[in-house]
Amino acid sequence: MSVNKEVKKITTNTLQKMKVAGEKISMLTAYDFSFARLFDNAGIDVLLVGDSASNVMAGHETTLPITLDQMIYHAQSVIRGSHRALVVVDLPFGSYQSNSEIALASAVRIMKETGAHALKLEGGEEIADGVKKIVSAGIPVMGHLGLTPQSIYKFGTYNVRAKEEAEAEKLKKDALLLQEAGCFGVVLEKIPAALAKEVSESLSIPTIGIGAGPYCDGQVLVMHDMLGINTEFKPRFLRQYLNLAENINTAVQQYIHDVKSKDFPSDKESY
């Protein structure tokens, strides 16, 4: 079902109203023009140009190797395919952590060169100054707490975060700090559902969960996971809506057969 083209563009203000109204926010990652257009036409609220492109598009083991230039390229492609959704772009590892001036310079580059609508940064108190600096320049920022993949070598595991009281308390404090710093929303990744509920209720800004239970104000999944393109990754929190890997394999094998058997192209498919 295609969405009416007259539908208003989703903005950070729209998401705020959705939280107040109790309407859940739908968010998916996208990295190119074609999928962005498909998701946008289907009516998705938010498209995240995730640094997960490092994994699913480039084949890296972690999100760390992807560069600012590469993120800009993916964001430009997604923006061309999106007319309704709010497009949020991840600031990649190394482009904002060192100081707030570098964070602002990276943020400005993405906004100027892509036409994106907002940025996402990982971390809490450690990056609050950078968030304030970027927001003060008029750029909307989404936070990201819990399992923060850019810090995977520090964690040493992709297990659920904030199960212990000390880490849970820090997460709650960080969420409020990010709100005070000017974030319009925050992603909560792989934390206990009860903690996500508490954080979501304590904030006036929307929370978007991934592996954080049903109480967040919205949900996000990586497109390759939910569409079944990436078959190796099957965490508990993932609901797979398609098995595209199998469908693509069948189609390609049929194509190979048709070419080799001289069935394709037929007379009808020739000029």
C-alpha positions in Angstrom: 0.0 0.0 0.0 1.5 3.3 -1.1 1.2 6.3 1.2 -0.7 9.4 0.0 1.9 11.8 -1.5 0.2 14.7 0.3 1.2 13.3 3.7 3.3 15.9 5.5 7.0 15.3 6.1 7.9 13.8 9.4 10.0 16.2 11.6 11.5 16.0 15.0 8.3 17.9 16.1 6.1 15.2 14.7 8.0 12.6 16.7 7.5 14.6 19.9 3.7 14.8 19.2 3.7 11.0 18.5 5.2 10.4 22.0 2.6 12.6 23.6 -0.2 11.0 21.7 1.1 7.5 22.5 1.6 6.7 18.8 4.6 4.4 18.3 7.4 5.5 15.9 8.6 3.2 13.2 12.3 3.4 12.2 14.4 1.3 9.8 18.0 1.6 8.5 18.6 2.4 4.9 21.8 2.9 3.0 20.9 3.5 -0.7 18.4 5.2 -2.9 16.3 2.2 -4.0 15.5 0.8 -0.5 15.0 4.4 0.9 12.4 5.0 -1.8 10.6 1.7 -1.0 10.6 2.3 2.7 9.5 5.9 2.3 6.6 4.9 0.0 5.6 2.2 2.5 5.2 4.9 5.1 8.1 4.5 7.5 8.5 7.4 10.0 12.2 7.5 10.3 15.1 6.3 8.1 18.4 5.8 9.9 21.5 5.9 7.7 23.3 3.7 10.2 27.1 3.2 10.6 25.9 -0.4 10.4 26.6 0.2 6.7 30.2 -0.8 7.8 28.9 -4.3 8.5 26.0 -4.9 6.0 27.3 -2.9 3.0 31.1 -3.1 3.3 31.5 -6.5 5.2 33.5 -5.2 8.1 33.3 -7.0 11.5 32.4 -3.8 13.4 31.1 -0.3 12.7 34.5 1.3 13.5 36.1 1.3 10.0 33.4 3.4 8.2 34.6 6.9 7.4 32.8 10.3 7.4 33.1 10.4 3.6 31.5 7.0 3.3 28.6 8.0 5.6 28.1 11.1 3.6 27.8 9.0 0.4 25.2 6.7 1.9 23.3 9.6 3.3 23.2 11.4 0.0 21.8 8.3 -1.6 19.1 7.8 1.0 18.0 11.5 0.9 17.4 11.2 -2.9 15.0 8.3 -2.2 13.1 9.9 0.7 10.4 12.5 0.5 8.4 11.9 3.7 10.5 10.2 6.4 12.8 12.0 8.8 16.4 11.0 7.8 18.8 10.6 10.7 22.5 9.9 10.0 25.0 8.3 12.3 28.2 10.3 13.0 30.9 7.5 12.6 33.5 6.5 15.1 36.3 9.0 15.4 34.3 12.0 14.0 33.0 13.4 17.2 34.5 11.8 20.3 37.8 13.8 20.7 36.3 17.3 21.2 33.1 19.3 20.6 34.7 21.4 17.8 35.5 18.3 15.8 32.0 17.0 16.5 30.5 20.2 15.2 32.7 20.2 12.1 31.7 16.6 11.3 28.0 17.4 11.9 28.1 20.5 9.7 29.7 18.5 6.8 27.0 15.9 6.9 24.2 18.4 7.0 25.6 20.6 4.2 26.7 17.8 1.9 23.7 15.4 2.3 20.6 17.4 3.1 19.9 15.0 6.0 17.5 16.1 8.8 19.3 15.0 11.9 22.3 13.2 13.4 22.8 10.4 15.9 25.7 10.1 18.3 26.6 7.3 20.7 27.3 7.8 24.4 26.2 9.8 27.4 28.0 12.2 29.7 31.2 11.7 27.6 29.7 13.4 24.5 27.3 15.8 26.2 29.4 18.9 25.3 29.5 17.8 21.6 25.8 17.3 21.6 25.2 20.9 23.1 27.6 22.4 20.5 25.9 20.6 17.6 22.4 21.5 18.8 23.4 25.1 19.4 24.3 25.3 15.7 20.7 24.3 14.9 21.3 20.7 14.1 18.9 18.1 15.6 20.6 15.3 17.5 19.4 11.9 18.5 21.3 10.1 21.4 22.1 6.4 21.6 22.6 4.5 24.9 22.9 0.9 26.1 24.9 -1.3 23.7 26.8 1.3 21.7 28.5 -0.7 18.9 31.3 1.9 18.4 32.5 1.0 21.9 32.4 -2.8 21.2 36.1 -3.3 22.0 35.6 -1.7 25.4 32.6 -3.9 26.1 34.2 -7.0 24.6 30.8 -8.6 24.0 27.4 -7.8 22.3 25.5 -9.1 25.4 22.7 -7.1 27.0 23.9 -3.9 28.7 22.8 -2.3 32.0 21.8 -5.5 33.8 23.9 -4.4 36.8 22.6 -1.6 39.0 25.6 0.7 38.6 25.4 0.6 34.8 21.6 1.0 34.8 21.9 4.1 37.1 24.5 5.6 34.7 22.2 5.0 31.8 19.3 6.7 33.5 21.5 9.7 34.3 22.9 9.8 30.8 19.4 9.7 29.3 18.4 12.8 31.3 21.8 14.5 30.5 21.2 13.9 26.7 17.7 15.4 27.0 19.1 18.4 28.9 21.8 18.8 26.2 19.1 19.2 23.6 18.6 15.7 22.0 15.2 15.3 20.4 15.2 11.5 21.0 17.4 8.6 22.1 17.9 5.1 20.9 18.1 2.4 23.6 19.9 -0.7 22.4 19.9 -4.1 24.1 18.9 -3.2 27.6 16.3 -4.9 29.9 12.7 -4.0 29.0 11.9 -2.8 32.6 14.8 -0.3 32.4 13.8 0.9 29.0 10.3 1.5 30.4 11.6 3.5 33.3 13.8 5.6 31.0 11.0 6.2 28.5 8.7 7.3 31.2 11.3 9.6 32.8 12.0 11.5 29.5 9.8 14.0 27.7 11.6 13.1 24.4 10.9 9.9 22.5 12.9 6.7 23.0 13.5 4.3 20.1 14.3 0.7 21.1 16.3 -2.1 19.5 16.3 -5.1 21.7 14.9 -3.0 24.5 11.3 -4.3 24.9 7.9 -3.0 24.0 7.8 0.1 26.2 9.9 2.4 24.1 8.2 5.1 22.1 9.3 3.5 18.9 11.3 0.6 17.4 14.2 0.3 14.9 15.7 -2.6 13.1 18.5 -3.0 10.6 16.9 -3.6 7.2 19.1 -6.5 6.2 18.1 -8.3 9.4 14.3 -7.8 9.2 14.2 -8.6 5.5 16.2 -11.8 5.9 19.1 -10.6 3.6 21.6 -11.2 6.4 21.0 -14.8 7.5 23.9 -15.1 10.0 22.4 -12.7 12.6 19.5 -14.0 14.5 19.3 -12.3 18.0 16.4 -12.8 20.3 15.1 -9.2 19.6 14.9 -9.7 15.8 11.6 -10.4 14.0 12.4 -11.4 10.5 9.6 -10.3 8.1 10.9 -11.9 4.9 13.5 -14.4 3.8 15.0 -12.5 0.9 18.3 -14.5 1.0 16.4 -17.6 0.0 14.2 -15.8 -2.6 17.3 -14.1 -4.2 19.2 -17.4 -4.3 16.3 -19.1 -6.1 15.9 -16.3 -8.6 19.7 -16.2 -9.4 19.9 -19.9 -9.8 16.9 -19.8 -12.2 18.6 -17.0 -14.1 21.9 -19.0 -14.4 19.9 -22.1 -15.6 18.0 -20.0 -18.2 21.2 -18.4 -19.5 23.1 -21.7 -19.7 20.2 -23.6 -21.3 19.8 -20.8 -23.9 16.2 -20.2 -22.7 17.0 -16.6 -21.9 16.7 -14.3 -23.8 13.8 -15.6 -25.9 12.6 -14.2 -29.2 10.2 -12.0 -27.3 13.1 -10.6 -25.2 15.2 -9.8 -28.3 15.0 -6.9 -30.7 
